């Protein structure tokens, strides 16, 4: 895990994770729409305490006008099988809690250790597909698409475990806490780790060890999430 290319990723190390099942693509617009259409988004039981405060405008919304739907939702609905974006970590967790009740499964965000293992495999490769970057395999700035594409539509962006869209398309929330580096300028308060490259990242972000820290109430048009599923 980790790399020598940025202090955020240092040091290189070996970690162990328990067995887990991770979705092969990020959550898509139509999947998230089921959460909204069921009205479950309005139910307190699916939200963390901090998430419920955020939903009800008791904490900073970072300019978000309607917190019941992702940012840019009307435009996203026209791209139903693209990864959902413009969602906070709070919304991602609420979706997981609701989906778990529907499927009778334990559904959650991955830890960043799980995410990186799913991306790198057992050989610690720098990119999900191998040793060298190839702009034709994924959706980053180099591809010049500059927006999301359909989930799993770029067959080359695939890890040794068959997990897709980990090098590009959208960054993804994890459940892990981010600890800022000394003198790193970030908003105050708790931070959450996001992993993966996106259409807004260069080749540097496509590396499987790339990581960023954001407040859990942040949202971006390049930031989504995927789920880990277990048995209740």
PyMOL commands that set and color helices and strands:
alter all, ss='L'
color gray80, all
select helices_A, chain A and resi 7-9+29-37+40-42+44-46+49-55+73-76+89-103+112-120+141-143+203-206
alter helices_A, ss='H'
color red, helices_A
select strands_A, chain A and resi 21-22+105-109+171-177+192-195+211-214+223-224+227-231
alter strands_A, ss='S'
color yellow, strands_A
deselect
rebuild
show_as cartoon
